Structures are given as C-alpha cells and as structure tokens.
Amino acid sequence: MVFFLQNLVNALQWGSFYALIALGYSMVYSILMLFNFAHGDIFMVGAYIGFGVASCILALASLGANTLPNWLILVLTILISMFLNSFLGMLVERIGYRPLRDAPRASAAITGLMIGIILETGILALFGARRISFPPLIQTVTYNMGGVFVTNKKIVIVLVSVMFMLALHQFVRRTKYGMAMRAMAFDYVVVPLMGVPLNTIAAMTFGIGSALAAVAGILFGVAYPVLDPYMGIIYGWKAFVAAILGGRGSIMGATLAGFLLGFIEIFVAMIFPSTLRDLIAYSIILLILVFRPHGFFGEPYSARLRL
Amino acid sequence: MEKTYSPISPDQSTGRGRIRRWFSGIPVLGWIFGALVAVVLEYYLGDALSEVLGLEKVPALFGVTLILKKPLLLPKCLMFVGLIYVIPISVVAKYLSPLTNRIAGKLIQYPYGVSAVLHLALLYAVFYIWSDVSAYRLLTLKLSLIAVMITLSLNVVNGYMGEFSCSHPGFLALGAYGASVITVLFFVKDKLFGAPLLPPAIGPYLYPVALVLGGLLASVGALVIAVPSFRTRGDYLAIISLAFMFIVKSLIENLEIVGGPRGLSSQPGWSSLLTVFIWTVLCVWIINNFVRSTLGKAANAVRDDESAADAMTVNTRRTKVVTFMFAAFWAGVAGGLYAHVIRYANPGDFGIQKLADVLAMVYLGGLNSVVGSIVGAVGMSILGEALRPLGIYKWIIIPLLLILVMIFRPTGLIAFREFDVREILKPKRRM
C-alpha cells in the first residue's frame, strides 16, 4: 500500500508535466486543428529560457546585499520565462503556421516538425552539445508521511501545475477571449465571419500554450536539473498523444489524458521491468483508442478531412 | 498534356526560352546517352583533369561538399563540373538527337517493356560507372535509391489514401529485422545465432526470398493499423500509427534474441548496387501500376470522401487493408535492403528522427505523385549529403528550405502529377 502510494505521488508529478504540455498542445489543436509538432521543442526552449532567467536573477541577487528568497526567484523566473516564451510561440505561429492556414493540414504539420528541428539546432549551436544543469532554486526537503516520502519539490510542482490548469480553465470559461477560443474550436471557418479576429486569437492561443510550456520546462528543470537540446522531442509526441487521447477540443480531456499517461508510465515501470515501459504504455493507448476511437471527451466527427 | 508554343511566343526571346528550344526534341534516351558519355569521361579523364585543375581528387558529389569545405575551390569545381558533365551531356544529347529519336521510335514499335528494359540497362550503366569512383558515392547512391522506395510507399498511404500515418519507421524496422534474422540465421556464422543452417553459397540466390519475407512481416504488422482504421480516421489514426511505431521499436529493444538495444550486426553485404537498383525499379513500377489501378483509384476516393466512396460501392475496408499492407510490404523490403547496405540494424534507427526524415521527403516531393516522391527522396538525400560539411548548421538550412517550399507550394514540389512510362519512352518531336 505504501509502495503504491509512493508511486502514486511520483505519477502525480510525472503526469503534471505531461498535462501541462498537453494543455498547450491541445489548445492549438482544438482551435486551429493543427498538429503543432514544434510544441515539444518550445517546451525545451522554455526550459532553457528559464535557465537563463534564473541564472540572471541569481547573479543579480548575489550582487546586491540582500538576496531574494528562493520562492520569489522561482516565481519571477516562471513569470518572466512565460512572458518571453509566449513571444516565441507567437513568432512560430506567424512564420510557420499563418502562411499555411489554408494549406493542407499535413503541410503545416511538416512546417512544425521543421521549426522544431531548427529550434533544437539553434539551442545546440548556442549551448553546445554538453548538458547544462538548472540552478537549484529549491532546497530539497523530504517529508515522511507514514512511509510515503514526499519532497517539497514534488508538492511545488503539482501545486503550480494544478494552479495554472485551473487558471487556464477559468480563462477559457469566463473571459471574452476564452469564449472566442471556444467558438473557434467549434467552427473556425464560420466564427471569423462573425467578427472574431482569427489571427489575434490564433496568436494568443500559441502564446498561452507556449507560456504553459515554459512553466512545464522550468518545473522540469527544478525536478530533473539536467537540460539537453533534444529533451523536447519525446515530450512533444507524448503531448500529441495526450491531446488526442483526451478528445478534440477538450481541455479537460487533455489534462486527464496527460495525467493518465504519467500514471500508466510510472505504474508500468513499477510492475514490469522499466525497459517495457513504452511497449506496455503504448499498447494500452492503442487499446483505449480501439474501444474509444474518439478519445475521452471527443465527439465522433464525420466532417470531410482536409488532406 | 503537350505544351504548344506559338511562333511569336514572348518566351522565345528570353534566355530560358532559347535554352528550352535548343534542348527540345531530345528524347530521354538521348539524355541517358549523354550521361553515359559524361560518366565514362569522368572515369577515364577525371583523375587527370582534377590534377590539372589542382583538385585533390575527383569531386564526390559534383563538388558541392568540396566547395563548402574550401570556398576558394569554387571556380575549379565549376570548371570540372562544366567540362565533365554539363558540356558533354548537352552536346551529346543535342547532336545525337536525330539518332536517339530514331532508335526510340524503332523501340516503341515493340512491346514497351523492351524499350523500358533497354533504358533501364543504360541508366544502370550510368549509375554503375558513376558510383565506381568512390565508395562514398556508391553508398550515397544506394541510400538514395532505398529512400525512393520508402518515400513512395509512404506516399501511397499519406498521399493517395490521405491518412496521416506515422507508422513507417515501424514497418521499416520489421522488414529490416525480418530479413536480417533470416539471412543471419541461415547463411552467416554469428555469435547470436551460431553456425549457418544452410550453406552460405546459396545465400545470394535466396536473398530476394528473405527480403520478401521481411516485407510480408511488415504487412502483417500493417494489419494492426488497418483494422482500427475502419472505425476512425484522421488524427486518431495518426496516434494509433504512432503508437504502433513505438511498440515495434520497444519490442525490438526488449527482444534479447535479436540483440536488444545493441542491434543486430553481421548481415552479409548482398545489397549490391544491382540488387538495390532492380528492387527500386520493381517498386516504382509496381506502385505506379497500383496507384493507377482500380484499387488506387478507390484509395483516392477514400481520401476525398469516405462516406461518398462507400455509397458509390467502393469497398472501403478492403481498400484500406490492401493499401496499408501493400505500402507496408514495400517499406519492409526497403528496410531489409537498408539493413544489408549498412550491415547493421539498430532499433534506435527506426524512431521519430526517421519519421521526420521520411515525412519531409514525402511532403517535399509532393503528395499523390510518383515522380514527386522520386524527386523528394533523391533531393533530400543528396541535399543531406551535400551539406554535410556544414555540420549542425545543416539542420538549420534544410528545415528552412522545406518551410519555404511548404509556404510557396503547400502540397509539395510536384504534387498530383501522373507518371506515364510511354510518354517518357517515346521519341520527341522537334518544336
């Protein structure tokens, strides 16, 4: 039981990364019906931006007499990185996706793949092939709760992720822009005719998605303090899986699917040899999709597919 | 459709129009003759000429790699390429055109297989002599030919049937491992499988059987994707095929009997240029016939509107299963050839990186087009090799080029174009 609970805690942390990345992915996917294959690399760049911002703040703080408390540095890092990374997302949308709005969807997907490769190579050229370590912002404290070991990092990660998920939920449900996004997800051909500015909403979607990716990147840096330029690829594809598993146009579904993916992976690694993780995890996903071909919350759609 | 030029067409006065007029009326046979003369020239005079020009050796890929390493060699490389390739090819093609036209005209009167075989034999001779200069050229050529097969087979699913399938690396892996296990088990002394079960001398004759079995293994794997595709399509199928790819990769990594994550080595080097060439030609020919057959048209109908196709008596299930298995078969054969060219198979080779490569080749060349696939595969392979001296900056330039292609031609360079063998083989009338 204790063993199970311990893994549940680990799964919660692992799943919250997936959920955060999948949220950004799912927003773009549901509104513009795009496979944003660059999202994993935007997450990676987010982690690097977080690294840069945190290093700068630490350097500045150490210059002054009174150093800032660590939690404040973490909050500042997250906020500044979100801001910077959202510009990256909007830039990617402007350069790579907007010219291809009316093109076949697969062409835009290829553009995304290529932008991802450019981002990886760019980071590789900037930082070199060596892995860099994220500055330790939180001193690890381990709490023993009846045999279950919980570190404060895990608590922070889960709390921050859940906070941003709830904030996004409120944004999408309560604000005018959120309503525009939902309308766009419903039908993005007709809604612009009603006076909703498609380009603004699309850029905003990319911006928010990338900001969430930056949060995920920094939390990743806090949890596993090693960054390398190729770390985004696998998370990008997992987010792709989670976004679609959750169902088209469903932010709730993406969150759930992200957590589910994390849970499956941790528990498979717990029961079976860890080399079988991908094999069993993807087999389960395959089975879920065979029995529920439209994801958890997706509606079956028979609309004509644009190649 | 034949283009017609009126006598006072404005494009005659331009340089491009003049060049086009000068070269009009040259049949494909003429170009192949020209290329043959050029490669023979290079074979005999290449070393001497490169010495005269002050190059260390004959430039491997038309001097592109050399220029990127030492930009100052640009004029010399241009001179070499001009003297060996451009001038001989254009002169021979131009001045032999009456002769080649007559030959092509004679040949076309026989069943067109005769003409096709003759053209292909000459083309093979060109490749053979060209690749004889260095092992690097030979490897690049083989890998390009295999890339053509892979791209074509993916185009059958993604372009002709319109499913965004991500499973191709999985099929490649199945084919590569299937064929490798057979050849290593039966014909090679290896530390994994021990002594060969059959005398190695008959191995090369049974190699095609091994490739076909690898292809069949891949098509059995395709059933895993084809069956769920009855109930769903589009994005969900993309996930299913992606999951399939990961499952295959992970399965191979966990199978200690085929080497696990260390990979399987000591394949015999039976993928000679002739073998690869013949399989590629077979692949292009059969896929070209497939996409023009009733089944290929049915696949197009499924792409354009599945329910309408169903209403029009197209058996969509059968179409999907057959198309998936057919494409997977060719991917498997290509995988087998690839494993025997590299003489090593590693599960890490058949991951997301490979998927990105293959997708880029298909969408660069163009959807729904056999010629497009050939252009895309050869273009990307040559580009990838030519820009190798740039190091990692290669991976900024190639993606940028692809993004530009996507923005200006969203369906690829040569999309939705038919490929007619007869049209290529027939003699050209002078304009």
Chai-1 contact restraints between the chains, C-beta under 6 A:
chainA,res_idxA,chainB,res_idxB,connection_type,confidence,min_distance_angstrom,max_distance_angstrom,comment,restraint_id
A,P99,B,I407,contact,1.0,0.0,6.0,A-B,restraint_1
A,A103,B,P410,contact,1.0,0.0,6.0,A-B,restraint_2
A,P104,B,P410,contact,1.0,0.0,6.0,A-B,restraint_3
A,A106,B,F164,contact,1.0,0.0,6.0,A-B,restraint_4
A,S107,B,M406,contact,1.0,0.0,6.0,A-B,restraint_5
A,S107,B,P410,contact,1.0,0.0,6.0,A-B,restraint_6
A,I110,B,Y363,contact,1.0,0.0,6.0,A-B,restraint_7
A,I110,B,M406,contact,1.0,0.0,6.0,A-B,restraint_8
A,T111,B,I403,contact,1.0,0.0,6.0,A-B,restraint_9
A,T111,B,M406,contact,1.0,0.0,6.0,A-B,restraint_10
A,L113,B,A356,contact,1.0,0.0,6.0,A-B,restraint_11
A,M114,B,P399,contact,1.0,0.0,6.0,A-B,restraint_12
A,M114,B,L402,contact,1.0,0.0,6.0,A-B,restraint_13
A,M114,B,I403,contact,1.0,0.0,6.0,A-B,restraint_14
A,I117,B,W395,contact,1.0,0.0,6.0,A-B,restraint_15
A,I117,B,P399,contact,1.0,0.0,6.0,A-B,restraint_16
A,I118,B,I396,contact,1.0,0.0,6.0,A-B,restraint_17
A,I118,B,P399,contact,1.0,0.0,6.0,A-B,restraint_18
A,T121,B,I392,contact,1.0,0.0,6.0,A-B,restraint_19
A,T121,B,W395,contact,1.0,0.0,6.0,A-B,restraint_20
A,T121,B,I396,contact,1.0,0.0,6.0,A-B,restraint_21
A,L124,B,I392,contact,1.0,0.0,6.0,A-B,restraint_22
A,I233,B,I352,contact,1.0,0.0,6.0,A-B,restraint_23
A,V241,B,I239,contact,1.0,0.0,6.0,A-B,restraint_24
A,I244,B,D235,contact,1.0,0.0,6.0,A-B,restraint_25
A,I244,B,I239,contact,1.0,0.0,6.0,A-B,restraint_26
A,T275,B,N254,contact,1.0,0.0,6.0,A-B,restraint_27
A,L276,B,N254,contact,1.0,0.0,6.0,A-B,restraint_28
A,D278,B,F246,contact,1.0,0.0,6.0,A-B,restraint_29
A,D278,B,S250,contact,1.0,0.0,6.0,A-B,restraint_30
A,L279,B,I247,contact,1.0,0.0,6.0,A-B,restraint_31
A,L279,B,S250,contact,1.0,0.0,6.0,A-B,restraint_32
A,L279,B,L251,contact,1.0,0.0,6.0,A-B,restraint_33
A,Y282,B,A243,contact,1.0,0.0,6.0,A-B,restraint_34
A,Y282,B,F246,contact,1.0,0.0,6.0,A-B,restraint_35
A,Y282,B,I247,contact,1.0,0.0,6.0,A-B,restraint_36
A,I285,B,A243,contact,1.0,0.0,6.0,A-B,restraint_37
A,L286,B,A243,contact,1.0,0.0,6.0,A-B,restraint_38
A,L289,B,Y236,contact,1.0,0.0,6.0,A-B,restraint_39
A,L289,B,I240,contact,1.0,0.0,6.0,A-B,restraint_40
A,V290,B,P228,contact,1.0,0.0,6.0,A-B,restraint_41
A,P293,B,R231,contact,1.0,0.0,6.0,A-B,restraint_42
A,P293,B,T232,contact,1.0,0.0,6.0,A-B,restraint_43
A,P293,B,Y236,contact,1.0,0.0,6.0,A-B,restraint_44
A,L305,B,G234,contact,1.0,0.0,6.0,A-B,restraint_45
A,L307,B,G162,contact,1.0,0.0,6.0,A-B,restraint_46
